[in-house]
Amino acid sequence: MVSEKSVNVLDKLRCKRPRDEDKRFKHEYIGLVEKKYEKSALVIIAINHPDDDKEVLIADGRTIVPYSDMTRINETVLFFNRDYFLETADKRELEMFKKHVNVMEGMAVVFSDGNEEGSIENYRFAGVDCQMISIKREWCTLEKETGQLI
């Protein structure tokens, strides 16, 4: 939980799924503070679970979140780049990721507390919810870029 005084505009925070009757979002999400209020903030939804894509679109990518439903995160978010992966991955890594590499293109990769390996959380592949771990920084870019499927 964070306090109003500790939150600044553009802070990146983890937001809990709402507990009230308006349970639009099924999962927690990462948001950027756009505007502060007395007990809540207007948050731009930056990273969300694919199951919540429709609700995020309906909400125009923004929602009001009480400070009590926010927590600080110490993470870096980069974006998976298929071309960087194919250029630098070893045989074991190519084999491990080969079925998922096209789906992962452009997805947000979260690196916690300065770790050199990150993860893509909560994506769907072949109708199954997945999480990919052990993603190297060298396979990512700072900006979301997508290319042609291979």
N, C-alpha and C positions, 0 to 999 in steps of 0.2 A: 504494500500500500504506500502511496505517496501523498504528500500534503500539497495544498495549493501553492504554498510559498516555495516549495522545492521544484515545482514544475515550471519550465520555460517554453515559450513558443518554439516549435521545431524539435523539442525533445522526442526521442523515439522510446515508446513504452509498450510493454506487453499489456493487453487489455483482456480481462476475463470475459467470458460469455455472460451476458446479462442474466441476473437472477430474478428479475421482475416478470410481470405478465407479458411484456414485449420481448419474447424470446426469439427475435428475428435470427440471430446468429447462433449456430449450433456449436461453434468452436471459438477458442480464444484467437486473437489476432494481434498483429503488430501495427501500431498507429503512430502518427506524427501529430503533435499538438498544434492546432491551427489557431485556436482562440481559447483564452482562459475565462472561466466564470467563477463564482464564489465556491461552489461545491463540486463542479464538474468542468469538463473541457470539451470543445469541439475537436474531434480527432479525425484526421485523414487516414483512412484504412490503407496501409502500405502493403501488408502481406496477410493473406487470409487463406483459410482452408478452401479447397475447390467446392466443397458442399455449400459454402456460403456465397459463392460468386453471384448468384441471382439476387440475393438480399443486398449485397454490396452495390450492385448496379442500381437497384431500386432506391437505395439510400444515397445515390450519387457519390459513393465512395467516402461518405462522411457520416459520423454519428456522434451523439453526445455520450460521454462516459463519465461516471462519477469517479472522483479521485480514489475512492476506496476500492475501485475495481481495476486500478492501474498498478503495475510494478515496474521498477527500473530494470533495464537489461544492459548488459555489457557485451554487446555483440557487434560484429561487422557483417553486413549483408552485401554479398557479391552475386553475380549472375553466371550460371553455368554456360560455358561456350563449347559446343560440340567440336568445333575445329581445333581449339586449344587442346582439348582432351585427346583427340585423335593424333595430334602431333607429338604429344609428350607422354602418353600413358604407356606403360610396359605391357607385355603380353598378358600377364595375370590380370591387370586392371582392365585391359580391353575385353577380355573374356567375361569378367565379372559384371561390367556395365553394358555390354553390347546390346542387349535387348531393350535397355531403358534410355540409351543415349539420345535418341530423337525426341522422346517425350520430355526429357530433362532440359532440352535446349531452351535457354532464356529464363529458366526457373531461378527463384531466389535461393541462394545457398547461405546458411547461417553459420558463422564461425564464432564460437563463444570464447570469451576470455583470452583472446590472442592465440587460440589453437590454430595449428597449420592445416588441420582437416576439419571440414564442415559437413553439414547435412542439409538435405532437402526433406522437409517434413510434409507429410500429408498430401501426396499426389496420387492420382489414379493411373494404373497401368493394367490393361486387359481386364477392366472391371473390378480390380482389386485395389484397396487402399494400401499405399506403399510409403516407405521412408527409406531414403538412400543415405548411408553414412560413408565416411572415409573419402570425402570429395576434397581434392587438393586445391589450394589457392591458385596454383598455376593453370588450372582448368577453367578459371573464371575471369570475368571482366567487371569493371566498375559500373558499367551501364548495361542495361538489358539490350542485347543484340540477338537477332534471330536470323538464321540463314536458310538456305535450301535444304530440304531433307536429303540424306544420302541414300 
